Amino acid sequence: MNIETYDAVVIGGGPSGATVADDLATKGWRVFLLDRHGRTKPCGGAIPPRLIKDFEIPDHLLVAKARCARMISPKDNQVDIPIENGFVGMVNRDSFDEWLRERARSHGATRLRGNFDKITHDEDGVARVHFSHQVDAQGSHANTMSVRARFVVGADGAKSEVAKHHIKGAERTKYVFAYHEILRAPQRQLNYDPDRCDVYYRGTLSPDFYGWVFPHGDTMSVGTGSADKGFSLRSAVSRLRETAGLQNAETLRREGAPIPMKPLPTWDNGRDIILVGDAAGVVAPASGEGIYYAMACGRMVAHAVGEALLTGRTQCLKQARKQFMKEHGKVFWVLGIMQYFWYQNDKRREKFVTICEDKDVQQLTFESYMNKVLVRKKPMAHVRIFFKDLAHLFGMVKA
């Protein structure tokens, strides 16, 4: 039987995989996108203006536009940070991801629902991707199939099977486990604002991360995360719902998943396989933000694969990680230090929220978040923030 050969087979149809498929298909390459039907990844669903602009996201996908973030300390100190001259878009991952996959298909990618099985290599050295084709939405009837690929892109999530079997060092990845509940948004409630994201820094809600209440139009995401496997995320979300006055809100669904803590040291096998998105570990420390970085990573991987296809030089694959770390590595490093220090205990969390009252901190933080670059145009503001941080660190400022 003649097995079809594609320039690239993308395993996984989340934001990163769909972006790789779309970018390569738009360039005219033959792309096969394999995505499995079913569970939606737990995610706050926040996307910054930079993402909306760079990836041409239509307004109808934004179910809410957050114009304020409220930081809430262990002692219930509440700091509102307005998002001046803009907003943070909120998306529902099921419809958002599906739109991205369909865009890739509309630009020429072949799309198929199925479960990835394994990657082998034929006698001529070309990779073969084996999978079970889901005949119906429930996946109860499946046919075993395979396609050949000049390059394979592993976009199959944090616990990537592609990474596990083909990428050196992937087994050393550490994870935060995230869990959220999708609730029907209350019509009238004193402490709920459909244009505000609430972030709770409290040890009872997470010993090393944070809890969130994010608006999604008619629904809302209430969740938390932790790397502590002994910490009950479900119990923490139950406490968060009580704290936010949402214990009686209708629960529509519950979702949980691991989230990688830092980029993998290697993204490719040096030959024909490369990782992207959560599989590559591109989730920002401290904030847990993943959608923008997944799609930015996807664009870089698509470019690297395209160069490898054009030139036949497999070392082009390494360009993706190199470019990503050049553009975002310093931000990840800073956020990693911030999470390690400020999230250790409630005393430090209290001080962290107090620091967020500072206007310099607010402005620089949101300028960096909205545009995805470290703000360098106000050096004296950075100096002031540095000395304020030291004052809080050494207890010279009361929380």
N, C-alpha and C positions, 0 to 999 in steps of 0.2 A: 504494500500500500504506500502511496506517495504521501509523505508527511510534509505539510506546508512549513516553509522557512520564513521567519520574520527578521527584520533588522534588530528589533528589540522586543522582548517580552517583559511586561511589567506585572509583577505579582503583588497585587494589593491595590485597591481603588480608593484609598483615602485621599486627603488633599495633596500629599506628596506624590503618590503614584499617579493620580489623575493629572497632576501638573506635568510630570515627566512624559506621560503618554500624549498629552495635548501639545506640548512644545515640540516633541519629535515628529508627531503626525503633521503638525502645521508646516514643518520643514520638508515634508514629503517622504519621510522614512516610513517603512512598513512596520506598524506597531500593533502588538496584541496586548490588550489589557484584561487581565484576569482578576475579577473581584468576587468575593463571596457574599451571598445574601445573608442578611440577619442582623446581628447585634450592632447597635450604634455605640461608638466609643463615648465614655463619660467625658464631658468637656464643658467648661464654662461657656465656650462659644464666642469669645471676644476676638474681634479682628480690628487692627488699627488702620487708620487712613492710608498708610503706606501700602498695606496689602490690597486694599480696595482699589487704589490707583494702579499699582504695578500689575495686578492680575485682572483688571477690568471686571470687577464684581458688580453686577447690577443692583440697583437699590431695592428691588423687590425681594431680594434674599435677606435683607436686614429686617429682622422681626422686632428689633428695638434699637434705639440709639442712646447709649449711655452718655450723659453729659456731666456726671459727677461720680466720684468714688468716695465711699465712706470707709475710713480705717477705724476699727473698733478694738480697743485694748482689753487686756484681762480685767481691768477695773472699770470697764465700760466707758472709758474716755473715747469720745467720738470726734474724729477729725474729718471734715468734709473737704475734698479736694476738687474744685470745679475744673472741668475740661474746657479751657477757654478756646474760643475760635475753632470749635470742632466737636467731634464726638467719637466714641468707640462703638463700632458696629457690633451687634449681637446676632449670631446666626444659630439656627437649629442644624446640628450636624447631619441628620438624616437627609434633609432636603438640600443642604449646602453641598455635601459630598456627592449626592446624586447629580446635581446640576453640573459639577465639575467633570464627572465621568461622562455625562451626556455631551458636554462640550468637546471633550476629547474624541468621542465617537463621531460627532458632527464634522470634525476636522480630518477624519479619515482613519482613526484608530479602530481596529476590530475589537469589539467588547464581548466578553463572555462571562457568565456567572459560573463559578466553580470553586472547588477546594483544592489548593495546591498540595501535591504529594511529594515530589522529589525532582531533582535535577540530575540527569546523567549526561554522558557525552557519547556521540556516535563515533564510528571508526574514523571519520574524516575530521574529528576534533570539534565539531559543532555541538553546542549544548542542546539538550532536549528537555523540555519542561513537561512533566507528567502531572495530570490533575484529573479530578472527577467533575464532569460537567453536570451542573444542577439543572434538571429538566423542568422542575417546578419551583415555586417560591419557597416551599417547605424543605426542599432538598431531599425529599424522600426517594426520588428516583434519580439515579446518577449513572452516567456512562463514563468509563475510563478512557481518557484521550491524552494526546501529547502533541506538542508543536516544537519545531526547531527554532533556535534563536542565536543570532550572531552575538547578541549581548542580552544578559538577564539583569533586570533591576528588581531587587528585593525591597518591596514597600509593604511588607507584611507585618508591621507593627513591632511593639517593644520586645516581645518574645519571638522574634523572627526565626522561623525555621531555616530560611535561606542563610541568615547569619550564623546560626548554630552549626550548620553542616559545612559551610564554605568560607567563612571569614575568620581569620586568626584573631584570637583575643576576645571574641564576642561573648564567650562564656563568663567573662569577668565583669560584665555590666551589672550595675546596681540600680535598684528601682525604688520609686515612690509608688505606693498603691493608692489609686484614686477611686472614690465612690461618690455618686451623687444620685439624688432623687428628683425627677421631673414632676413638678406640682402644677396644678391649675392656679394661675395667678389670682389673688384676691381682688374683688371689685373695689372694696373700700377697706383700707386698713391704715391705722395711724402711722406706723413706722415703715410702711412699704412705699417706695417710690419707683414707678416703672422706668424712670430715666436714670436710676442710680445703681451702681454696683457696690454691694456691701462686702467687706473683707474683714474677717474676725481673726485676730491674733491672740490665741488663747490655748493654753496647754491641754485643757479638757476637751478641746475640739481637734487638736492635733499637737503632738509633742515636738514636731519638727517641720511643720508646714503651716497651713492656714485653712480656715473654713470660709465658704463663700455663699452668698445669696445673689444671684445674677438674674436680671429681668430678661424675658424672652417673649415679650408681647403677651399673648394669652396664657403663656406658661412661664415657669421659672426654674432655674437650676439651683439646687441647694446641696452642697457637697463639701468634702474635705479629702485630705490625703495624708499619708505617712509612710515612711520607710520602716517603721516599727511593725513587724508582722504580728506582734502580740497585742497591738492596739486595735480596738473594735471600731471600725469606721462606721458601721451601721448605728451603733450606740451613740457615736459622736454626732452623726447627722440628726439623730433623734433629739439630742440635747440642743443642737443648733436650731432645729425647728421650734423647739420650745422657747429658746432665747429670742428668736425673731418673731414669735407669735404666730407661727405657721403650723402648729401641731394639728390643727383641724383642717388644713388645706387638703384637697383631694390629691392623692398620689397617682400619677399616670403611669410611671414606670421607674424602675431602679436599674442602675448600670454601674459596673466596676471594671477596672482594668489597670495593669501596671504601666507606669510612665518612667522612661529611662532618666537617669540623673545627670548624665553628661555625654558628649559625643564620643563614639567609639574611636580608639586610636587608629583603626584601619577600616576603610569602607569598601575596599575591593580585594579581589583575590589575585590581582596582577594579570588577569587573563581575560575574563569575559563576564564576571559577576560583580555588581556594585550595589550597595545599600543606599537607602534614602529615607528621610523622615524619622519616625520613631525607631525604625530598625537601625538607623545610623546614630540614634541617641540625641537628636537635635531638639531637646526641650530645654527652655531656659530655667536655670536654677532660681530659687526664691519665688519667682512668679508662677512657674509651671506653664508659661505660655508656649504653645506648640504649633498652632496653625500657621502663623506667619513664617516661622523658621522652617517648618515642614515644606511649605511651598517655595520659599527662597532656596532651600536645599534642593528641591525638585528641579527648579530651573537650572541650577548649577550642574546637577547630575545629567540633565538632558543635554546641556551644552557639551559636557565632557564625553558622553556617549556619542553625540553627533560628531565630535572631532575624531574620536576613535574609529567611527564608521568611515569617515572621509579619508583618513590617513592610513588606517590599518595599524596604528601605533597604540597598543593597549595601555601604555603608560599614561595616555591622556586621561584615563579614568581617575588618576590621582589628583588631577586638577580640581575636582569637585570639592574634596575635603580641604585642600589647601586654600581655595578661594573662600570657602565658608568660614574657616578659622581666621583668615585674614580680615574678613569683614565683621565677624561676630564673636570671635574668640575672646577678645578683651572684655566685651559686655558679659559673656558667660562667666569669665573669671571673676569679675567684680561681683556679679550676682551670687556666685558660689560662696565667696567670702562673706557676703552679707547674710546669706541664709545660715551658714555655719555659725556666725557670731550672734546675730540678733534673734534667731529662732530657738536658742538653746533652753531658755527658761522664761517664765512669766515676768520676772523682774526686767530682763532685757527686752522682752516684747513691749512692756509698758514704756520703756525709754524709746524704743523704736517708733512707736506711734506718736509719742511726744515730738520726736524729731520731724515727723511728717507735718506738724503744724507750721514749720518754717516755710515761708514763701519761696525762698531760693530752692529748697529741696523740692517743693511741689512743681515749680516751673521747669527745673532741669530734668526732673524725673519724667514728666509727661512729654516734654519736648523729645527726650531720648526714646520714650516708648512709642510715640506717635510716628516718629520718622525713622526709628531703628538705627540711630547713630548716636555715639556719645557726643554730648554738646560741648564744644570747645570754644565757642565764641564769647563765653563769660568766665574767664579764668579766676577773677576775684570772687565770684559766687562759689566756685569750687573750693577756693581757699577758705572762705567763711564756713562752708559746710564741713570741711575737714576739721576745723578747730571746734565747731559745735559738736561733732561726733566724738572728739576726744574728751570734751567736757562731760558729755553723757557717759562715756566709757569709764571715766575715773570718778564718777559720782559727784561732779561739781555742779550738776543741774539736777534739781529734784524732779522726779517723774510725776 
